[in-house]
Amino acid sequence: MPQTNLSAYNNSAYSPGGNALKRVLWYYINAVFFKSYWLPVNGVKIFLLRLFGAQIGKGVVIKPGVNIKYAWNLQIGNNTWIGERVWIDNLVKVVIGGNACISQGAMLQTGSHNYKKAAFDLITGQIILEDGVWIGCGAIINQGITAASHAVLASGSVASKNLKPFTIYQGNPAVAVRARVIE
C-alpha cells in the first residue's frame, strides 16, 4: 500500500512573488513590527505594508502580534480591524473587504497539502472576505473560501465551505445556524 513520502515533496512550481531579497526583508519586518508587541504603532504598520505592495484602505487597525506571510498578497478595505495574534498565511491573495473584523487568534490559511498524493503536494487557494464579515476569535478560514457580505464565523469555528451573506456560521465544520440581522 502506498505511503506518504515527504522526501519527494517538491513545491518548485509555487512562487510567492517578490524576489528573494524582498522576501527576506519582509520576514524581518514582519517579525519586528507585526508579530512582536514591541511597536504597537498602527501607522508604521500600514506604511510598511504599503511599502511592500499591500493594498490597504483608510482607517485600518492592525493590533500587535499579527503574522502576515507576504504583504504583497494582501488587500484590505477601509475601516477593517485585525485583532491580536491573527495569522494571515497568504501564500496567495487574501482580500478583506471594508468594515470587516478579524478577531484575536483567527487564522486565514491559503495553503494546505494533498493528502492523497505520496509527495504531499501543496494546494493553494485565495481567500475573500467581503465587506462587513466578522471572523470570531480562534476561527479558521481554509484555502479557497469566500465569506460573502456580512457573514459571521463564530469563535473557534472552521470554514471549509463558502459562507453565504448575512448568515452566522458555527462549528467544525462550520454550518449555518441563523441569519445575521443588523439593526
N, C-alpha and C positions, 0 to 999 in steps of 0.2 A: 504494500500500500504506500503511495507517495506521501512524503512528509515535507514540512516546511524546511527550507534551506536558506537561511539568511545570508550565507556566504555568497549566494547567487544574486543577491539584491543589487539592482542597477537602476539608479534614477537619473542617468545621464540625459534622458530626454526632457527632464524637468529643468526649467530655468526660472529663478525667482525674479529676474530682471535686475537691472543695475550691474555695474562691473564689480569685480572683486574688492576694490578699494572702497567703493560706496557701501558694500555690504559689511565690511569690517568696521568702517566708521560708524554706520548705523548701529551695529552691535554694541559698541561702547557708549554711544549717545543714549541708546535705549536703556542700557544698564545704569548709567549715572543719572539721567534726567527723568526717566519714566518708571522703571522698576523699583528704584530706590525711593526712600522717603526724605532724602536729604534736601531736595529743592522742590518744594510744593508750589512753585510759581507757575500758574497756568499759562500766562502769556509767553513765557520762554518755550514751553512745550509746543504750543501752537506754532510759534515761529520755526522751531526745529522740524516739526512735521512738514510744514510747507516747504522749507528749505530742501528736504529730502524727497519732495514730489507728491506728498499727500494733498488732497483737496479737502480743505477744512472750512466750514461755514463760520458765520459770526455767532458769538455767544456760546461756543462750545466749551464745556468744562471737563477737564481730564484730571481726575483725582490721583494721588500718589499710588505707587505700587502697580501701575498698569504695564503690561508687557505687550508690545506691538512688534510682531516678527519683521515686517517690511513696510516702512512708511509709504513707499510709492505704490503699494497695493491697497491704499486706504482712502475712502471718500466718506466724509461726514457732513451732514446738512446743518443748518442753523439751529442754535439753542438745544443741542443734544448734550446729555450728561453721560460720562463714562466713569463708573464707580471704582473704588479701590480694589486692587487685585484682579481686575478684569484681564483676561488673556485673549488677545486678538491674534490668533495663529493664522495670519493671512498669507499663506503660500501663493494664493491667487487673490483676485479682487474681493474686497469686502466693502459693500456700500451700505451706509447707515443714513437713513433719512433725517429730516429735521424733527425737532421736538421729541426725539426718542430718548429712552433711558435704559442704559445697560448697567444693572445693579452689581454690587460688590461680589467678586468671585465668579462672575459669569465667564463662560468660555465660548468663543466663536472659533470653531476649528474647520478650516477649509481643506484639510488633508486627512487621509486615512490610508488603509492598506487593503489590498485584495487578498483576503484570507483563503481564497480558492486557488491561488497561484503559489507554487512552491517558493518562488523568489519574493513573495510578499509585496508585489508591485504597488507603487504609490498611486493613489487615487486622489484627485483634487476636484473641487467644485466651488464656485463663488458663492458667497452669502449675501443676500439682500434683505435688509431690514428697512421697511418702508416707513414713512412719516408716522410719528406717534406710537411706535412699537415700544413695549416695555418688556425687557428681559429681566426676570427676577433674580435674586441672589443665588449664586451657585448653579444657575441653569446652564444648559449646554445646547448650542446650536451646531448641528453637524453640517458637513460639507454639502453644497448644492441646495441649501434650504433658502426659501423666500418666506419671510414673515410679512404678510400683507398689512396694509394700513391699520394702525391702532390695535394690532393683535397683541395679546399678553401671553407670555410663557411664565408660569408660576415658579416660585423659588424651588430649586432642586430638580426641576423637570428637564427632560431631554427631548429636543425636537429632532426627529428623524424623517419627518414629512413636512411639506409646506403648511404654513399656518394661514388660515382664512382671515379676512379683515374683520375687525371689531368682534373678535372671538377670544375667549380666555381658554388656555390650554394648561393641563396639569398632568403630571405623572411621568413614568418611564416605561414605555414610550409615551410621549405627551398625547393626550386626547382632548377634544373639545368638551368643556364642562358647562359653559354658558356664554351668553352674549355679553360683550362689553358695552355698557351704556354709560355715556358721558353726559353729565348734567351741566 
